[in-house]
């Protein structure tokens, strides 16, 4: 027969057990799920393979990293479940980096650049249970690959109009990275169309850095070609040349003429003497595409094939330089004109070309 002491001990054990349950003493596995979202984080692993220029390119690689960081900050994925690899100077190890991440079991591998597309065609089939996303991609339409495209011509139209509205010389320039793929030509075509919508008689100087992806990582040549256009009469030059665009900004500051950035608001990462000469930037929201693809996989809602982000989807836009004191750069009048063009493009009233004239 239990003693009085035994009865009180049994009651104490019950009370302690109830107290522990009330204080969250549940399944330890539940406690370990996620670290910042109250257990809401997905346990998927996400790997990124950057292209030439890597982190610090102040362009599409950096934008992709911002998209990854946003997904982490929002509690969609856990930081410890992410990784990224940077290429060598020539980009010859792109495919190796993709395979490396896939072999490590990353459920989603994001390749940041069109040059990954042929490799993804060969690699994706070997990992049918994993997903691949290619920024600016043209990989084959298979179930586990999504190509994340942009209507760069629409955003470029806006900054082309800005260039024409700002230009006093009636001559502007375009600096492209790699010619011949059709991608950078979309930037050129939109830029020219926007400038000509403002001034049909405007002169547009065009220079391309090279015929390979190395053209996106040659700021020395970017500077030389930019100086050539400035010396040729241009007072505004827009670049779509990745890390090579650093050369444009250097030339602009030295010549005290206007430059237009690309992919990100490049005034935020330029040096102090360059910031005041960056009229605007064409925003290509690689960060949005990366973030949304991560979220789709986390929610088991992956979309294969081709996805395109334009003005209507918030995929492209123009930036207002935060150093735009007293409207000295992009005036409120210019911004009002650009916003009108934006509405006309979204409504379909203006159809922006994707190929340069001639």
C-alpha positions, 0 to 999 in steps of 0.5 A: 500500500503506498505511503503518504510520501509516495503519493505526494511524489507521484503528484509532484511528477505529474505537476512537473510533466504538465509544467514542462509541456506547457513551457514547450517541451515538445518534440526536439525535432520541432525545435530544430526546424529553422532558426529564424521563422518560428519553425516556418523555414523550409529545409530545402538546400539552395546552391548558387553558381555565379558567373564571370565577375563573381560577387562584387561585380556590382551587377547580376551576380550581386543581385542574385545574392540579394535575392538569396539573402532576402529568402533567408531574412524572410525565413523561407530557407535557413542560411546553413542550408545555402552555399555558392560557388564562384567561377574562375576568371574565364568561366571554364569551370561553370559546369563543374560548379553546377555538378559540385552543388548538385552532387552535394544534394542541393535541391535547387541549383541556380545558375546566374548567367545565360552561358550556363544553359548548354551545360544545364542541358547535359547536367539536369537529366542526371539529377531528376529529383533536383531543380535548376534555374538559369538566369537569362537561360535558354536551356531545354524545356525539361521538367526540372529546369526553369529559365528566368528571363527578363524584358531588358528591352523595356527597362532599357527603353526607359533609360534610353528616354532618360538619356535623350531627355538629359543629353545636351549634345544630341549624341549618346552611347551604348557599351555592350559586353558580349556581342552575338548572343542576342541578349545584350542586343535587347538592351541596345534595341530598347535603349535606342528605341527609348532615345528615339521616342524622345528625339528621332534625330539623336545620334547613338554610338555603339561599342561592344567589348568582345565576342566571348563571356570574358567581355563581361569582366574587362573594365580596362577595355570598358573604360577605353571604349567609353572614353572613345564615345565621350570623345566622339561627342556622347554626353551620356553612355549606358552600359550592359557589360557586367563588371566591365561597366566599372570602366564606364564609371571611371571614364564618366567621372574623369570626363565629367559626363553622364553614365547609366548603370545596369542590373542594380542601382549602381550609384549605391556601389560606385565610388564617391567621385563617380556617384554624382555622374550616374544619371540612373540605372536600368534595374533588372530584378535578378534578385526578384527572380532568384527569391521567387524561384526559391520560394516556389521550390520551398512551397512545392510550386516549381515551374519549369520552362520559361518565365519572363519578368518585365515592367508589368511583373516588376522585373525591370525598371529605372532607378532614382539615384539617391544622390539626386540632390535638388533634381540635378541628375534625374529631374522630377520632370524627366521622371514624370516622362519616364513614368508615362512611357512605363504606363504606355509599355505596360498597356501595350501602346508602345511595343519595344523592339528586341533587336537593333535596327539594321 
